[in-house]
Amino acid sequence: MDWFITIKIIHILCVMGWMTSIFAVPRALIYWKREVEQSSELSQTGQLTIRLYRFSAGLGIIAIIAGLWLQWTFDYPTWTWVKLAVVTLLIAHYSYTGYLVIEANKGNFPKSDKFLRIFNEISVFAVIGILYLVVAQPF
């Protein structure tokens, strides 16, 4: 198998795993917050949320490294730079999600359910933009 295809497969698989967390962790924070309001101890939802975030952070790192390798292989066409900019926004989104997970683990839920639902949907628009750039390669 060609190394290029191997790197592409690794990139796609890791992106899929990372996206799972990007979409699921903000929603899980809502359920975790509700469970804490009923009982003050760390719930199974909280433990699952922490584990999901940590595991997918590793996948995100691998996805980014593989993506940069692929970008280098493509000799940096303009669409890859735009994609990288949008991915950077997703990294910021994911990092803020990590902050929310850390705070939740301390028993502090600084954001409302409504904020978390809207925050969750913002990432969908970024992913749609990335998919458009990858499929259409408009630049």
C-alpha positions as a printed NumPy array, in Angstrom:
array([[  0.   ,   0.   ,   0.   ],
       [  1.263,   3.435,  -0.898],
       [  2.407,   5.492,   2.137],
       [  0.224,   8.397,   0.965],
       [ -2.907,   6.254,   1.148],
       [ -1.852,   4.919,   4.556],
       [ -1.426,   8.437,   5.947],
       [ -4.767,   9.464,   4.45 ],
       [ -6.528,   6.486,   6.075],
       [ -4.925,   7.277,   9.446],
       [ -5.951,  10.915,   9.064],
       [ -9.572,  10.081,   8.229],
       [ -9.924,   7.518,  11.044],
       [ -8.463,   9.86 ,  13.644],
       [-10.586,  12.778,  12.419],
       [-13.689,  10.593,  12.781],
       [-12.751,   9.748,  16.372],
       [-11.921,  13.348,  17.213],
       [-15.208,  14.555,  15.703],
       [-17.088,  12.126,  17.922],
       [-15.743,  13.943,  20.947],
       [-16.195,  17.405,  19.473],
       [-19.89 ,  16.64 ,  19.005],
       [-20.488,  14.463,  22.077],
       [-18.61 ,  16.09 ,  24.967],
       [-20.597,  19.369,  25.103],
       [-23.809,  17.32 ,  25.109],
       [-22.401,  14.994,  27.769],
       [-21.609,  18.044,  29.914],
       [-25.313,  18.874,  29.918],
       [-26.224,  15.413,  31.204],
       [-23.356,  15.476,  33.695],
       [-24.526,  18.838,  35.03 ],
       [-28.036,  17.489,  35.511],
       [-26.726,  14.428,  37.369],
       [-24.592,  16.586,  39.675],
       [-27.634,  18.696,  40.513],
       [-29.337,  15.511,  41.72 ],
       [-26.284,  13.985,  43.45 ],
       [-23.008,  15.691,  44.341],
       [-20.7  ,  12.75 ,  43.582],
       [-18.856,  12.118,  40.299],
       [-21.301,  10.221,  38.134],
       [-20.649,   7.643,  35.473],
       [-21.529,  10.27 ,  32.897],
       [-18.772,  12.462,  34.305],
       [-16.238,   9.648,  34.204],
       [-17.253,   8.768,  30.641],
       [-17.011,  12.412,  29.557],
       [-13.5  ,  12.745,  30.961],
       [-12.358,   9.498,  29.335],
       [-13.9  ,  10.4  ,  25.985],
       [-12.238,  13.81 ,  26.003],
       [ -8.81 ,  12.416,  26.913],
       [ -8.928,   9.581,  24.393],
       [-10.093,  11.735,  21.522],
       [ -7.507,  14.414,  22.307],
       [ -4.881,  11.869,  21.281],
       [ -6.798,  11.101,  18.117],
       [ -6.997,  14.814,  17.372],
       [ -3.238,  15.184,  17.703],
       [ -2.621,  12.248,  15.365],
       [ -5.198,  13.648,  12.91 ],
       [ -3.497,  17.043,  12.908],
       [ -0.022,  15.569,  12.388],
       [ -1.262,  13.346,   9.565],
       [ -3.178,  16.276,   8.044],
       [ -0.097,  18.502,   8.096],
       [  1.868,  15.703,   6.448],
       [ -0.772,  15.435,   3.725],
       [ -0.797,  19.22 ,   3.319],
       [  2.972,  19.148,   2.842],
       [  2.503,  16.394,   0.234],
       [ -0.015,  18.548,  -1.662],
       [  2.606,  21.327,  -1.7  ],
       [  0.342,  23.671,   0.286],
       [ -2.4  ,  24.701,  -2.169],
       [ -4.566,  27.591,  -0.973],
       [ -7.539,  25.428,   0.012],
       [ -5.369,  23.535,   2.506],
       [ -4.381,  26.791,   4.225],
       [ -8.036,  27.784,   4.53 ],
       [ -8.842,  24.309,   5.864],
       [ -6.008,  24.639,   8.374],
       [ -7.46 ,  27.961,   9.541],
       [-10.859,  26.35 ,  10.149],
       [ -9.205,  23.379,  11.875],
       [ -7.439,  25.89 ,  14.129],
       [-10.865,  27.225,  15.109],
       [-11.95 ,  23.66 ,  15.914],
       [ -8.831,  23.212,  18.034],
       [ -9.768,  26.362,  19.961],
       [-13.32 ,  25.028,  20.345],
       [-11.991,  21.691,  21.589],
       [ -9.571,  23.359,  23.994],
       [-12.396,  25.396,  25.497],
       [-14.401,  22.19 ,  25.807],
       [-11.454,  20.767,  27.752],
       [-11.589,  23.758,  30.077],
       [-15.299,  23.074,  30.653],
       [-14.543,  19.397,  31.394],
       [-11.85 ,  20.38 ,  33.92 ],
       [-14.237,  22.801,  35.614],
       [-17.015,  20.21 ,  35.649],
       [-14.661,  17.718,  37.261],
       [-14.214,  20.266,  40.068],
       [-17.997,  20.426,  40.428],
       [-18.252,  23.808,  38.71 ],
       [-20.49 ,  24.076,  35.663],
       [-19.977,  27.689,  34.513],
       [-22.175,  27.506,  31.401],
       [-25.885,  26.94 ,  30.97 ],
       [-27.502,  24.077,  29.083],
       [-28.534,  26.534,  26.367],
       [-24.954,  27.791,  25.946],
       [-23.647,  24.214,  25.683],
       [-26.261,  23.285,  23.065],
       [-25.377,  26.328,  20.931],
       [-21.66 ,  25.737,  21.525],
       [-22.139,  22.172,  20.318],
       [-23.794,  23.296,  17.079],
       [-21.048,  25.801,  16.212],
       [-18.66 ,  22.936,  15.574],
       [-21.055,  21.492,  12.982],
       [-20.677,  24.611,  10.823],
       [-16.885,  24.388,  11.031],
       [-16.972,  20.73 ,   9.974],
       [-19.272,  21.531,   7.042],
       [-16.785,  24.182,   5.945],
       [-13.892,  21.754,   6.19 ],
       [-15.763,  19.084,   4.226],
       [-16.58 ,  21.608,   1.501],
       [-12.937,  22.642,   1.234],
       [-11.713,  19.036,   1.05 ],
       [-14.285,  17.867,  -1.493],
       [-14.51 ,  20.949,  -3.73 ],
       [-10.927,  22.209,  -3.345],
       [-12.148,  25.623,  -4.537],
       [ -8.788,  27.437,  -4.5  ]])
